[in-house]
Amino acid sequence: MKFRTTKTTFAATCSLIVLLAASNASATTVPFVEDFPTDSASWRNFNGSADIDWSATGGPDGGSHAFDSFNFVNSLEDDTPALLRAQDDFGSSSGGFVGDWLTSGVDEFSVMVKHDAPEPLFFFARFASPFNFPAAVGLEFAPVPSGVWTELTFALSELSPQLIYEGPSTFASVFSNIGNIQMGVTVPAAMAGVDADITFSVDKAAITPEPASILGLGVGAFWFLGGVRRRQR
């Protein structure tokens, strides 16, 4: 049986190859963006006891976003509470972040955040396996000002100065089996022990593949279609 390769077939085939490659590499969806279109996508609060809240408006583009509040009354200076949790065991983002980021070619995690604390805060992202270890902490070196949506970007490579590994963890052991992403802040002296509810908002959490991975998929698609055309002839 012969079949004809059209532009529509070409586009559909490319899409199929990308999906197959992603599914064969790991469960990770790459690229993936969680922009909370209808709810909080099972992201949880600071202790994982409840889903965070959701709003249809107020995001960085005026649309939907997710948020939660945290009280620093029991926090000491330089504590690092995890405030927003996307974890495998909660089914966060339907598992879009879960899997082998190395095989999937993920080289960046970015996220939009906002808070209403009375002073700028330093954010971090913690990346861990579904068992919460091994793990690495990604540091944002610039403080996030109050009341302004700010994009945080974490470069993911063995040489990234933003990554600090917990215990004997290594880049390969952490990012070959991602299950948990936790966003938090470092408690400044002025906020330690302060009895006030601070709102933390999140949107557009994304993992991005390195350009080489995208190129490889494209080459694979053209190779496949070239074979189809040769068989037709």
SVG drawing of the C-alpha trace seen along z (x, -y; Angstrom):
<svg xmlns="http://www.w3.org/2000/svg" viewBox="-11 -47 42 49">
<polyline fill="none" stroke="black" stroke-width="0.4" points="0.0,0.0 1.3,-3.4 0.6,-6.7 1.2,-10.3 3.3,-12.6 1.6,-16.0 2.3,-19.1 -0.4,-18.0 1.2,-14.5 4.6,-16.0 3.4,-18.2 1.5,-15.3 4.5,-13.0 6.8,-15.5 4.4,-15.9 4.2,-12.1 7.9,-11.7 8.4,-14.4 5.7,-12.7 7.2,-9.3 10.7,-10.5 9.5,-12.2 7.6,-9.2 10.5,-6.8 13.0,-9.0 11.0,-9.5 7.6,-10.6 8.7,-14.2 6.8,-16.5 9.3,-18.7 8.8,-21.6 6.2,-22.0 4.6,-25.1 2.2,-25.1 0.1,-28.2 -2.8,-27.0 -5.6,-27.5 -8.4,-26.1 -7.2,-25.3 -4.0,-25.1 -3.0,-21.8 -2.6,-20.0 0.3,-22.1 0.4,-22.1 1.1,-24.5 4.2,-24.7 3.6,-21.4 1.9,-19.6 -1.4,-19.3 -3.7,-21.2 -3.8,-22.4 -2.9,-26.1 -5.5,-28.6 -6.3,-29.7 -7.5,-32.8 -8.7,-33.3 -7.1,-36.8 -4.1,-38.7 -1.4,-36.6 1.6,-38.2 -0.4,-38.5 -3.6,-39.3 -4.8,-35.8 -4.9,-32.9 -2.4,-32.0 -2.0,-30.1 -1.1,-31.4 -0.9,-30.6 -0.1,-32.4 2.6,-31.8 3.1,-33.2 6.7,-33.7 5.8,-33.7 7.6,-30.5 10.5,-31.2 14.1,-32.2 16.4,-34.3 17.9,-32.4 15.3,-29.6 14.4,-28.3 10.8,-27.2 9.4,-25.5 6.2,-27.4 4.9,-26.0 5.2,-22.3 4.8,-20.5 5.4,-16.8 4.9,-13.4 3.0,-12.0 0.5,-14.9 -0.1,-14.4 1.0,-18.0 0.7,-19.3 -0.4,-15.7 3.2,-14.6 4.4,-16.9 7.6,-17.6 8.3,-14.1 11.0,-12.0 14.5,-12.0 15.4,-15.6 18.9,-14.5 17.5,-12.2 14.8,-14.7 17.4,-17.4 16.1,-19.9 18.6,-22.6 16.4,-25.3 13.7,-25.8 11.9,-29.1 8.9,-30.4 7.1,-33.7 6.6,-34.6 5.2,-37.4 4.9,-38.2 3.5,-40.9 6.2,-40.9 7.3,-44.4 10.8,-43.9 12.5,-42.0 13.0,-38.3 15.5,-35.8 13.8,-32.8 15.1,-29.3 13.9,-26.1 14.6,-22.7 14.8,-19.7 14.5,-16.2 13.6,-12.6 10.1,-11.3 11.7,-10.1 12.8,-13.7 16.5,-12.7 18.9,-13.0 18.3,-16.7 19.8,-20.0 18.8,-23.6 18.8,-26.3 19.5,-29.7 18.3,-33.0 21.0,-35.6 18.8,-38.7 16.1,-39.5 12.5,-39.6 10.8,-43.0 7.4,-43.1 4.3,-43.3 5.9,-42.7 5.7,-39.6 9.3,-38.5 10.7,-35.7 13.2,-33.4 15.5,-31.3 17.6,-28.4 20.3,-27.1 20.6,-23.3 24.0,-22.0 26.9,-20.4 28.7,-23.7 25.8,-25.9 26.8,-28.3 23.2,-28.3 23.0,-24.7 24.0,-23.4 23.8,-19.7 22.5,-18.1 24.9,-15.5 26.4,-13.1 23.9,-14.1 25.3,-14.8 23.9,-16.5 23.2,-13.1 21.6,-11.5 19.3,-14.4 18.2,-15.3 17.9,-11.8 14.9,-11.2 13.0,-14.3 9.8,-13.9 9.6,-17.0 10.0,-20.8 9.7,-23.0 9.7,-26.8 10.7,-28.8 12.5,-31.8 15.2,-32.6 13.8,-34.3 15.3,-37.8 16.0,-39.2 13.2,-41.7 10.6,-39.0 11.8,-36.4 9.1,-35.8 6.7,-38.3 3.0,-37.3 1.7,-38.3 0.3,-36.3 2.4,-36.8 0.9,-35.9 3.1,-34.0 1.9,-33.7 3.2,-31.4 2.6,-31.1 4.2,-29.8 6.5,-27.2 8.4,-25.8 11.1,-23.3 12.9,-24.0 14.9,-21.6 18.4,-22.4 18.5,-23.5 20.5,-20.3 17.6,-18.1 15.1,-20.0 17.5,-19.8 18.0,-16.1 14.2,-15.5 14.0,-17.6 16.8,-15.6 15.0,-12.4 11.8,-13.6 13.5,-14.5 15.3,-11.2 12.0,-9.3 10.2,-11.3 13.2,-10.8 12.8,-7.1 9.1,-7.3 9.8,-9.2 12.4,-6.7 10.0,-3.8 7.4,-5.7 9.8,-5.9"/>
</svg>
